[in-house]
Amino acid sequence: MLLLVGLGNPGPKYEKNRHNIGFMAVDEIVRRHSFAAWRGRFQAQTAEGRLGGEKVLAMKPTTFMNESGRAVGEAVRFFKLHATDVVVLHDELDLAFGKIRVKQGGGHAGHNGLRSIDAHIGKDFARVRLGIGHPGDKARVHGHVLSDFAKAEEADLQKLVDAIANAADMLADPDRHNAFMTKVALALNPPPPKPEQKKPPTPEESDENGI
């Protein structure tokens, strides 16, 4: 079983914040893959479904970001899961907006949601890092993460969550996490079409052109 966790803050006030991009991505996965309806459980909103043949519990903690580990820890203990059965989608200041990286284990890099989860289940869970860009000044970080995405970013944000949802079945298998990153990247930046190669003229065409 996979526990798929999106990080964010509950309530309409925070709904479109950069800090809530984890909620946005999980919402789209749940919608696209026809999970069951959201319901309150484990200090979170949860929805059950399947990805890549694997049973999945999607989760959006309702504890606020800094206490996200309480909800994740409850579910992990209830289902007797390991940290390696958990995938967390979260905002990442150190990646440009629209960039995405998947990492198994590691530190929290000052992210309070990850710090809380580390404290409750350890560090071995997978992190899907969703870039929101850095404001360039440490003093402006708090305001940046708790501000809404700009109007000019909304179309690219929708493309990103669509691409994540389309590739989400790969998140159920750690061996396919690199393939997940590649598929999302190609969806966001498709390669240019190859130029059409001219076919050599047929004998009839050659005769007509005096060749």
N, C-alpha and C positions, 0 to 999 in steps of 0.2 A: 504493500500500500504506500502511496505517495501523499505526503502532506504538502500542499502547494499554498504558500503564504504570500499574500500581498501586504506590503506595509504602507501605512498612512494614518491619518487622524480621522475619527468618525465625525459625521455631521455635515450639513450643507455649507457651513462656513469655510470648511477646508477642502471641499469636494474637488475643486479645480486647481488646488495648490500643486506646485512642483513636487513637494514632499509626498504627494498622494499618487504618484505615477505607478507605484506598486499596486494600489487598489484598482486603478484604471485598467492595468494590464490583466489582472485576475478577473475583473468584471467581464472583459471581452472574451477571455478564455471560457468562462462559465457560460456566457451567452452563445458563443460560436459552437461549442461542443455539447450543447443541450444538457447541461447539468440539471439536477433537481433544483427546486426553488431554494433561495437563501433562507436560513433559519438560525435563531440564536442558540449558541452552544459554546462551551469552553471560553466564556468571556470574549466571544467573537461572533461574527456572521459566518456561517459555513454553508457549503453546497457540495453535494456528492455527485460524482460522475466518473467517467473513464477517459484516459488518454493512452493511446498506443496499447490498448488491451489491459492497462493497469488501472486498478481501482484508485481513485483520487478523492481526497477531501480538500476542497479549496477553502481558504480561510482569510478573513479580514478582521484582525483583532479590533475590539471596541474599547481597548484599555488606554488609548492614545499611544503614540509612537514610543515614548520612553519606557513603557511597560509592556511592550509587545511580547516579550518572553513569557509572561504569565499565561497568556492564551496558548502559545505554542507548546509550552511545557505541559500544560494540562492535557492537550490532545496527544502528545507524544507518550505520556504516561498511561493514558487511557487505552490507547491502541498498542501499547508495548512496542513502540517504534524506536529505531536508532536515529541519531542525528543525520546519518547518511540517507535516511528516507525523507528528508525535509529539503524542499527547494523554496528559497525566499527571493521574491522580486522586490527590489527597492531602488530608490533614487540614489544617484552617484554624482557627487560634485566634481570628482576628478576626471570625469569623462565629458566630452562635448555633448551638447544636446543631440539626441538621435543616435549616439553610439551605444553599443551594448557589449557586455562581456559576461561570460559565465566562469565562475571560479568555485572549486570545491575546497571548503575550509578556508582558513586564513584569519586575519585580524578584522577588527570592526572599523578601523580608520576614523574613529571619532563619531561614527554613525550611532546615535543613541538607540535606535531600534535593534540594530545588530548587536550592540553591546548588551542589551537586555536578553536577547535570545541566547547569546554566548553564555550568559550567567545561568540560564535555566537548562540548556541541553548540551552545552559544549560548543566547540568551534567547527565540527566536521560536516555541517550542513552545506548545501550548494547555494551560492548567491548569484542571482541574475542581476547584474549591475546595469541600471538604466540611466544613461547620462542625462543630466540636467544642466551641465555647464557650471562654471564657477564665476561669481560676480567680480573676481579679481582683487577683492579686499576682504580679509577675514572678518572685519567689523560688519560687513554687509551680508554675510552668509545667512544669518538667522532670518532676515527679511527676505532674502532671495528664495530660500526653500519654502517659506510660508506665503509666498506671493503666487498668484495665478500665472499659468502660462500666458504669454502674450498672444494677442489675436493673430499675429503673423506666424506664430508657432503651431497654431491649432491644426492646420492641415497636415503638417509633418508629424504631429503627435498622433493623429488618427492613423496615419500610415504605419507608424511604429507599433501601436497596439494591435492593429490588424495583422501585421507581419508576425508578431509574437504569437497571436492566437492561431494563425495558420500553421505555425511550426511547433505548437505546444506539445504535440504527442512525443516529440523528441526529448522533452524535459523529464519524461518518466524513466529514461534510460541514461545513466551517467556516461556510458560509452558513446552516446550520440549528442552530448552537449556541444562539442565543437561543430558538429553538423547543424545543430540548431542555430549557432551564431552565424554560420555561413549562409544558411537559408534566409535568416532575417536580413543580413547585410545585402544579399542579392536582391531581396524584395525592395529594399529601400534605395539601392543604387544598382539597378539592372545594367548589365554590360551593354554597350552600344551595339546595334544590329550590325552584322557583318555586311560589307558591301557586296552587292550582287555581282557574281562572276559572269562575264559575257560568254555565252556559248559560242564555240567556233561555228562559222557559217556552214550551212549544208552545201553539198555540191551544186544544188540548183541555185542557191543564193549567190554562190561564187560565180557561176556562169552569168547570172543576171548583172552582177556588178563588174563584170569583165576581169575577174581575178583568175 
